[in-house]
Amino acid sequence: MRAIPLIAAMWCSSILLGCQSSAPEQAQAPGDAAADRCTASAVEKLVGEKATPALLDQARRESGASTARILRPGDVVTLEYNAGRLNLTTDDALEIQQVHCG
C-alpha cells in the first residue's frame, strides 16, 4: 500500500523535471534587447515565394531573427511568443502566405 503514494510522487516529480529548461537562461544587457528582435517587414517581399531551407535561412538573416521556422497547414506548433523568431506561414504547396515574428 505504501508503493502507490511513492509511485505517484515519482510520477509527479518526473513531470515537473520535464518542465525545466535544459540550459539556464542568460539575462540580456539593456542594450542587447534589440539584438533578439526580428523585423518581418524586411522580408515581406517573400510572400508568394516557395519556402525552402535556403530561403528560410536568408529570411532569418535579413530579418535579424535569431531563429526561423516554416509553418505549414496542420503543423503542430508552440504558441509562446518569441520576439526573436521569424515565422513563414505557407499553404500546402509551400507558397509563403504570411511573414511574422513571434
C-alpha contacts under 8 A as a table, 3 or more apart, distances in Angstrom:
res1	aa1	res2	aa2	distance
1	M	4	I	5.97
1	M	5	P	7.89
2	R	5	P	5.94
2	R	6	L	6.58
3	A	6	L	5.08
3	A	7	I	6.03
4	I	7	I	5.15
4	I	8	A	6.13
5	P	8	A	4.99
5	P	9	A	6.08
6	L	9	A	5.12
6	L	10	M	6.20
7	I	10	M	5.07
7	I	11	W	6.09
8	A	11	W	5.06
8	A	12	C	6.20
9	A	12	C	5.19
9	A	13	S	6.12
10	M	13	S	5.06
10	M	14	S	6.19
11	W	14	S	5.21
11	W	15	I	6.43
12	C	15	I	5.18
12	C	16	L	6.36
13	S	16	L	5.13
13	S	17	L	6.14
14	S	17	L	5.05
14	S	18	G	6.26
15	I	18	G	5.17
15	I	19	C	6.73
16	L	19	C	5.25
16	L	20	Q	7.01
17	L	20	Q	5.50
18	G	21	S	7.99
21	S	24	P	6.82
28	Q	31	G	7.96
28	Q	32	D	5.92
28	Q	33	A	6.73
29	A	32	D	5.25
29	A	33	A	7.10
30	P	33	A	5.90
31	G	34	A	7.12
32	D	35	A	5.13
32	D	36	D	7.23
33	A	36	D	5.96
33	A	37	R	7.30
34	A	37	R	5.31
35	A	64	G	7.67
36	D	64	G	7.69
36	D	65	A	6.58
36	D	66	S	6.25
36	D	83	A	6.72
36	D	84	G	4.70
37	R	64	G	6.58
37	R	65	A	5.88
37	R	66	S	7.61
37	R	83	A	5.29
37	R	84	G	4.41
37	R	85	R	7.62
38	C	63	S	5.23
38	C	64	G	4.89
38	C	65	A	4.27
38	C	66	S	7.56
38	C	83	A	6.56
38	C	84	G	5.25
38	C	85	R	6.58
38	C	86	L	6.54
38	C	101	C	6.19
39	T	42	A	5.72
39	T	43	V	7.73
39	T	63	S	4.82
39	T	64	G	6.47
39	T	65	A	7.32
39	T	101	C	7.09
40	A	43	V	5.58
40	A	44	E	6.29
40	A	63	S	5.93
40	A	86	L	7.08
40	A	99	V	6.06
40	A	100	H	5.24
40	A	101	C	5.99
41	S	44	E	5.12
41	S	63	S	7.72
42	A	45	K	7.64
42	A	62	E	6.59
42	A	63	S	5.51
43	V	46	L	5.79
43	V	59	A	6.10
43	V	62	E	6.80
43	V	63	S	6.25
43	V	99	V	7.33
44	E	47	V	5.86
44	E	98	Q	7.83
44	E	99	V	6.11
46	L	49	E	5.35
46	L	96	I	6.89
46	L	99	V	7.93
47	V	95	E	7.58
47	V	96	I	4.96
47	V	97	Q	5.53
47	V	98	Q	6.18
47	V	99	V	7.09
48	G	95	E	5.59
48	G	96	I	5.19
48	G	97	Q	6.30
49	E	95	E	5.53
49	E	96	I	5.65
50	K	93	A	7.81
50	K	94	L	5.53
50	K	95	E	4.45
50	K	96	I	6.11
51	A	55	L	6.18
51	A	56	L	6.74
51	A	70	I	7.36
51	A	88	L	7.80
51	A	90	T	7.46
51	A	94	L	5.47
51	A	95	E	6.05
51	A	96	I	6.14
52	T	55	L	5.12
52	T	56	L	6.09
53	P	56	L	5.01
53	P	57	D	6.30
54	A	57	D	5.24
54	A	58	Q	6.25
55	L	58	Q	4.99
55	L	59	A	6.00
56	L	59	A	5.10
56	L	60	R	6.11
56	L	68	A	6.79
56	L	69	R	7.17
56	L	70	I	7.40
56	L	88	L	7.85
57	D	60	R	5.04
57	D	61	R	6.30
57	D	68	A	7.50
58	Q	61	R	5.26
58	Q	62	E	6.16
59	A	62	E	5.11
59	A	63	S	5.95
60	R	63	S	5.37
60	R	64	G	6.13
60	R	65	A	5.20
60	R	66	S	7.03
60	R	67	T	6.54
60	R	68	A	5.74
60	R	86	L	6.47
61	R	64	G	5.26
61	R	65	A	6.50
62	E	65	A	7.87
63	S	86	L	7.59
64	G	84	G	7.86
65	A	68	A	6.86
65	A	84	G	4.87
65	A	85	R	5.43
65	A	86	L	5.90
66	S	84	G	5.21
66	S	85	R	6.01
66	S	86	L	7.98
67	T	84	G	6.45
67	T	85	R	4.74
67	T	86	L	6.28
68	A	85	R	5.25
68	A	86	L	4.41
68	A	87	N	5.78
68	A	88	L	7.72
69	R	85	R	7.68
69	R	86	L	6.42
69	R	87	N	5.19
69	R	88	L	6.27
70	I	87	N	5.99
70	I	88	L	4.80
70	I	89	T	6.02
70	I	90	T	7.12
71	L	75	D	6.35
71	L	77	V	7.96
71	L	87	N	6.74
71	L	88	L	5.91
71	L	89	T	4.64
71	L	90	T	6.03
72	R	75	D	5.50
72	R	89	T	6.18
72	R	90	T	5.19
72	R	91	D	6.07
72	R	92	D	6.53
72	R	94	L	7.04
73	P	90	T	7.00
73	P	91	D	6.10
73	P	92	D	6.35
80	E	102	G	7.83
81	Y	102	G	4.87
82	N	85	R	5.53
82	N	101	C	7.57
82	N	102	G	4.56
83	A	101	C	6.24
83	A	102	G	4.85
84	G	101	C	7.07
84	G	102	G	6.79
85	R	101	C	5.57
85	R	102	G	5.41
86	L	99	V	7.36
86	L	100	H	6.00
86	L	101	C	4.53
86	L	102	G	6.48
87	N	99	V	5.86
87	N	100	H	5.35
87	N	101	C	5.78
87	N	102	G	7.13
88	L	96	I	6.24
88	L	97	Q	7.55
88	L	98	Q	6.03
88	L	99	V	4.87
88	L	100	H	6.81
89	T	96	I	5.72
89	T	97	Q	5.62
89	T	98	Q	5.06
89	T	99	V	6.31
90	T	93	A	7.50
90	T	94	L	5.01
90	T	95	E	5.12
90	T	96	I	4.25
90	T	97	Q	5.06
90	T	98	Q	6.96
91	D	94	L	5.22
91	D	95	E	5.55
91	D	96	I	6.73
91	D	97	Q	6.64
92	D	95	E	7.45
96	I	99	V	7.52
